Amino acid sequence: MAKKERIVRYSAEEVAAMIARGEDKTDWQRVKTMPQEEVERLADEEDGPLPEGWESAIVIDGLPPRKRDVHIRLDADVLDWFRAQGKGYQTRINAVLRAFVDARRRAQRGTGGRP
């Protein structure tokens, strides 16, 4: 049986206090001295290069809503593709669905409530 993750939310102030108390495992000296090119190389290595215009999709609305467990039936090839992208496939599926919903909401606001 798979181990359940324990997700905990912290405010920015709580995180800052934890860091000040040394309650993290990040080598901040290494982070602060790492050149931007190295940061970008590591990000590209982990997730692949960002698509052109990615920054236009950024929405800063605070914390996302809490997640709920659901059972959903997906086409096998779609699920296989997301899983083949590696760990975090459920988060990516959620991000695709969120982008769709956000696009529809924007369209509804721009056309008097009808997409």
C-alpha positions as CSV (number, residue, x, y, z in Angstrom):
1,M,0.0,0.0,0.0
2,A,1.3,3.4,-0.9
3,K,2.4,5.8,1.8
4,K,0.0,8.8,2.2
5,E,1.7,12.1,2.0
6,R,1.1,14.7,4.7
7,I,0.6,18.1,3.2
8,V,0.9,21.0,5.5
9,R,0.3,24.7,4.7
10,Y,2.4,27.5,6.1
11,S,2.1,31.3,5.7
12,A,5.1,33.2,4.3
13,E,5.7,34.5,7.9
14,E,5.7,31.0,9.3
15,V,8.2,29.9,6.7
16,A,10.5,32.8,7.4
17,A,10.4,32.1,11.1
18,M,11.2,28.4,10.5
19,I,14.2,29.4,8.3
20,A,15.4,31.8,11.0
21,R,15.3,29.0,13.5
22,G,17.2,26.8,11.2
23,E,14.4,24.3,10.8
24,D,15.0,23.7,7.1
25,K,17.4,21.5,5.2
26,T,18.3,23.9,2.4
27,D,21.9,25.0,1.9
28,W,21.0,28.7,1.6
29,Q,24.6,29.7,1.1
30,R,24.8,27.5,-1.9
31,V,21.5,28.8,-3.2
32,K,22.6,32.4,-2.8
33,T,25.8,31.9,-4.6
34,M,24.4,29.8,-7.5
35,P,24.5,31.7,-10.8
36,Q,21.2,32.3,-12.6
37,E,22.5,30.2,-15.6
38,E,23.0,27.2,-13.3
39,V,19.5,27.6,-11.8
40,E,18.0,27.7,-15.3
41,R,20.1,24.7,-16.4
42,L,18.9,22.7,-13.5
43,A,15.3,23.7,-14.0
44,D,15.5,22.7,-17.7
45,E,17.2,19.4,-16.8
46,E,14.4,18.6,-14.3
47,D,11.3,19.9,-16.1
48,G,12.4,20.8,-19.6
49,P,12.6,24.3,-21.1
50,L,9.7,26.7,-20.5
51,P,7.5,27.3,-23.6
52,E,7.5,30.7,-25.2
53,G,5.1,33.1,-23.5
54,W,4.7,31.0,-20.3
55,E,4.8,34.1,-18.1
56,S,1.5,35.3,-19.5
57,A,-0.2,32.4,-17.8
58,I,0.9,33.4,-14.3
59,V,-1.9,34.2,-11.9
60,I,-1.1,35.4,-8.4
61,D,-4.2,34.8,-6.3
62,G,-2.7,33.5,-3.1
63,L,-3.0,29.8,-2.1
64,P,-5.0,27.6,-4.4
65,P,-8.1,26.0,-3.1
66,R,-7.8,22.8,-1.0
67,K,-7.9,19.6,-3.0
68,R,-10.5,16.9,-2.7
69,D,-10.2,13.2,-3.4
70,V,-12.3,12.1,-6.4
71,H,-12.5,9.1,-8.6
72,I,-12.3,10.1,-12.3
73,R,-12.1,7.9,-15.4
74,L,-9.6,9.0,-17.9
75,D,-8.7,7.6,-21.3
76,A,-5.8,5.2,-20.9
77,D,-3.6,6.9,-23.4
78,V,-4.1,10.3,-21.8
79,L,-3.3,9.0,-18.3
80,D,-0.3,7.0,-19.7
81,W,1.1,10.2,-21.2
82,F,0.8,12.2,-18.0
83,R,2.3,9.3,-16.0
84,A,5.2,9.1,-18.5
85,Q,6.1,12.7,-17.7
86,G,7.2,11.5,-14.2
87,K,6.4,12.2,-10.6
88,G,3.7,14.8,-10.1
89,Y,1.4,13.7,-13.0
90,Q,-1.7,14.3,-10.9
91,T,-0.6,17.9,-10.2
92,R,0.0,18.4,-14.0
93,I,-3.5,17.0,-14.8
94,N,-4.9,19.5,-12.2
95,A,-2.9,22.3,-13.8
96,V,-4.3,21.5,-17.3
97,L,-7.9,21.4,-15.9
98,R,-7.3,24.7,-14.0
99,A,-6.0,26.4,-17.2
100,F,-9.1,25.2,-19.0
101,V,-11.4,26.5,-16.3
102,D,-9.6,29.8,-16.0
103,A,-9.8,30.3,-19.8
104,R,-13.5,29.6,-19.7
105,R,-14.0,32.0,-16.8
106,R,-12.1,34.7,-18.7
107,A,-14.2,34.1,-21.8
108,Q,-17.5,34.2,-19.8
109,R,-16.5,37.6,-18.2
110,G,-15.7,38.9,-21.7
111,T,-18.9,37.8,-23.4
112,G,-21.6,38.5,-20.8
113,G,-21.5,35.2,-19.1
114,R,-21.5,32.8,-22.1
115,P,-18.3,31.1,-23.4
